[in-house]
Amino acid sequence: MRMLGLALARAAACAIGTLLTAPPAIAREVVAFSAGYSPGTVVVVTHERKLYYVLGNGAALRYPVGVGRAGKQWFGRSRIDGKYVRPDWAPPPEIRRDKPSLPRVIPGGSPRNPMGAAALTLAGGQYAIHGTNAPGSIGGFVSYGCIRMHNRDVTDLYARVGVGTSVVVVR
């Protein structure tokens, strides 16, 4: 019993240490937002490199994000069709073509896995809103079309949205 207690104490200490050393979320900032979207809608404004979670009554939560680089951006409407914690990542064919040394699958939780803490997959393509193992990329034009968030921010958004949530990506 004592060994179990020590193991639990060590696990708790590791979890607290991880939280204390993780980059702080610079998000969850409530801002004025009256673009006419229904509450609960996720709106990504690529030129701002911001994601808005519409709260209603003229307000939204604003998160900094990394978006698609030139020639890799997409715009339009979709919906969340899956929610995953620490997902495995299989590089799509375009990325494998550009980076042939990548393995076919990178396990969730691996420092080489670009999906980070969680992923919200989008219907109609190979795109997702996900965390990142490269927090310095947030705020840039950096991806092949996915929307990157700080891990704490994607975890926060993950708890707020469900499968079927509308996502709108605008310039």
Buried (B, 14 or more C-beta within 10 A) or exposed (E): EEEEEEEEEEEEEEEEEEEEEBEEBBBBEEEEBEEEBEEBBBBBBBEBBBBBBBBEEEBBBBBBBBBBEEEBBBEEEBBBBEBBEBBBBEBBEEBBEEEEEBEEEBEBBBEEBBBBBBBBBBBEEBBBBBBBBEBEBBBBBBBBBBBBBBBBBBBBBBEEBEEEBBBBBEE
